[in-house]
Amino acid sequence: MRDVRRASRPSPGHDQGGRNPAFRRFLADSTPVVAGGRAILLQIADPVVAAGVRRHSDFARRPQQRLAHTLMYVVAVVVGTPEDAAVAASFVSHAHRPVAGADDPDRQLWVAATLVDSAIRTHRLLGSPVDDERAEDLLRAYRPIATALRVPAERWPDSMAAFERYWVSTLAQLRVTDEARGVVRDLLHPRHAPGWVRAAMPVVRIVTVGMLPATVRAQYGFAWGPREVRRFRRTVAGLRLFRAVVPSALLRLPGPLLLRAMHRTARRYPAA
């Protein structure tokens, strides 16, 4: 692997110093982690993304790896330092090198869009007040996720209204393939994951499937009737209660841990 410290500089939109402390704390809240699986399922509903993940990722043996790497990237680019963002972008660039179509701006734009949409929806689902102004702030904060992946800055929607138009249009074009379904089997029913991952999977499956848009959920073939709806609502109620009693400092703890793990990996692979 090439020296990650020599990665290209992140987008000019990577402006941490200009954000007020309350918004920085909001961005550092790990609540969107709950929707990590949902974001991945939406990403691989694009056939090109699904093919790349299936052929070049180690999903069957380490299904949690793509989720962890995705979360590292989001934390590094959205709330990390410029150095953090550069390291994360370098890792992604290295991983994408052998994958046909991985650097397609249309695909990278969709990947970034699933992350901001999942973040907004998860905060609202679990009780965080995200009004229109806060949603616009989040949209701007997540812009460097796309531009660091070489999506032209002008391609990122400049308002939530523009984002919703893009979202609806792209959802209508998604097509879940057998490759995507194979990835989902590995992700939601991991055979070789650590015990703590397998123990969490029942909750992960319920939340992931329940948060999907109905059209995408149907393409994957997930059962979704009154029993599943009740189970989803009970699970969400439990997560809201858990989130309400957990100290905010603990909700922000995963971010620093992910950044430390990322930099440890960078030190182990300092050169191409």
N, C-alpha and C positions, 0 to 999 in steps of 0.2 A: 504494500500500500504506500502511496506517496505521502510525503510529509503533510499532515493535515494542517499544520500551522501556516502553510503557504497557500491555503485556500484563497479563492477570490474573496474580496471584501463583500460584506452583505450590502443589501440595498440601502440607499439613503433613507428609506422609510424606517430603518432600524434605529429608532430614536427613543432610547430609554430615559434620558435625562429630562425630556420635556413632559413626561407624564406626571400627574399628581400622585402622591403616595397612596391615596385610597384606591386609585385605579390600578396602580402597580400591585397592590395586595390582591385586588380582585383577579388580575391576570395570573397571579401566582397560585391562586386557589386550584387545588387538584380535582375539583368536581368534574370537569370534562373527561377525566380518565374513565369514568363510568361508561362513556359513549365511545370509547376507543374501538370496540368491536364493531359498533354500528358504522363508524367512519370507514373501517376497512372493508366491510361488506358493500358499502356504497361505492368505494373506489374500484373494487374488482367486478362490480356490475358493468364496468366498461370492459369489453372483451380484450382490448390490447393490454390493459393493466392486469387483468386476470391471467393472461397468458404469461406475462413477464414474471408475476409472483409465483405462479405454479412451476415454471421451469427453472427459476433461478433462486428461489427462496428455500430455506430448510424447514418448511412448515411441518412436515410429517414428524420430524424429530424434535424440533423446538418451535412449536406454534406460537409461543409467547414472544418470540424474538422480534417479529415485525412490529407487534404492538409496542414493545419496549423501545425499539428504535424510532418508531413514529413519535412516541411521547418525548423521547430525548430531543428529537428535532424541534418539536413544537416549543418545548421549554427553552431550549437554547436560543431559538430565533425570536420568540415573543418576549421572554422575560430575562434572557441571559445578556451577557456583555457582547460587544462586537466580536471578541475573540471566540466566545462560545458559539456564536452564530457561524463564524467562519469554519470552525472545526466540524460542526454538524453538517454544514453544506458540503464540505469535502468528503465526509463519509458517504453522504447520499450520492454525490457525483461518482465516487469510486464504485458503489454498489450498482449504479445504473449503467456503467460502462459496457457490460456485455449484454444488456437487455435491449432488444429491438423495440424502438418506439418509446423508450423510457424518458427520453429528453424532449418528447413532443410537447410543446407549450400547451396544447389543448388538454392533454392528459394531466400535466402538472397543475394546470389551473383547476381541473376537477378535483384532484387530490387535495389541494389547499382549500377549495370550497367546502369539501366534506368536513374538514376539520373545524372551520369557523361555524358552519351550520350546526354541527354536533355540539360545539361548545355553547352556543346560544341556547339551543333546545335543552341541553342537560341542565344548565343553570336554572332555566325556567321550570323544568320538570321537578327539580329537587328544591325549589323554594327560593332561589336567588332572584331579587328584583332586577329584571333586565328590561328597562323601558326602551323606547325607540332611540333615545339619545345614547344610552349605554350600548345598544346593539350597533349603532353607527361607529362608536368608539372601538368596539371589538373588531368590526370589519376593517377599520384602518390599522389596528394593532396586528392583525393577522396578514396584512398585505405582504410583509417581508417573507412570509412562508412561501409565497408564490414567486416573488421576484428573486429570492435567493436560489430558486430552482430554474432561473433563467426565463421565467414568464415575463414578457414585456410589461413594464409598469402600467402602461395604458390599458392592458387587458384586464386588470383587476377592477371590479365594479367600484364606482365612486360613490355609491349610496346603497342603502338597503333595498330601495325600490329596484335599482338596477340589478342588485344581487338576486332578488327574488325572481326577476324576469329570466336571468341566466339559469337559475336553479330549476325553475319549472321547465324551461326549454330543454335542458340537459337531461333531466329525469325522464322526459318523454322519449329520449333516444337510447336509453340504457337497454342492454340485452344481456341477461344472465346466461352464461354458457356452462357447459359441463365442467370446464376447467375451474370456473368460479365456484361451482358447487363442491368440487373436490377440495378446494382451498378451505371452504366453510366447514367441511367435515373435519379437516385437520385442526382448524382453529377452535371450533366449538366442542369437539369431542377428542381432545388430545390424548394420545396413548402413552407418550413418553415424557410428558411434562412433569415437573416436580409436584409433589403431593399437595402443596398449598395451592398451586394453580388448579389442579383437578378439583380440589375442594370448593373453590370459588366458582367453578364453571356453571352450576345450576343457576345461580343468580346472574352470571354474565349472559347466559343463553336467554333468560327471560327478558332482561333489559335490552339486549342487542336486538332481538327479534321484535320486541314491542315498540322500539323507537324507529324502526324502519318505515319509510313511506309504504303505504299499502300496496302500491303497484309493484315495488321492488320485492316486498315480502312475498307476494303471490308468485313472482317469477322464480324465487328460490324454492318455492314449494312448501313453505312453513305452514303448519296448521295454525289457524287463528280464528277461534270461535269464542263463545261466551266463557268457557272454562279458562282459555288462555288469557282473555281480557281480565278476568277476575284475578288470576295469578299475577299478571303484570301490575295491576293496581295495588295489590297487597305488597308486592315487592317494592314498588316505588314509595308507598307509604312508610315501609320500614327503612328505606334508605333516607328519606326525608327526616325521619326521627333521628336516625343515627347521625346524620349531618348536623342536625340542630344541637346535639349535645357534645359533639367533638370540638375541642378548642380550635380556633381558627389557625393557630400556629401549626397544629398537626395537619390541617388541611393543606398547608403550604409546604410541608416537609418533603413530599415526594420530588418536588422540583430540584432542590439542591442535591438530593441523592442521585437523581438521574444525571445531573451535570457532572457529579464526581465520577460516576460510572463511565460516562462518555470520555472524560479526560484520562481516566485510567486506561481505557482502550487505546486512546491516541498515543499514550506513552509507550504502550506495548508494540505499536506498529508505526514507528516514526519515519519509515522510509519506504519508497516504492519497491 
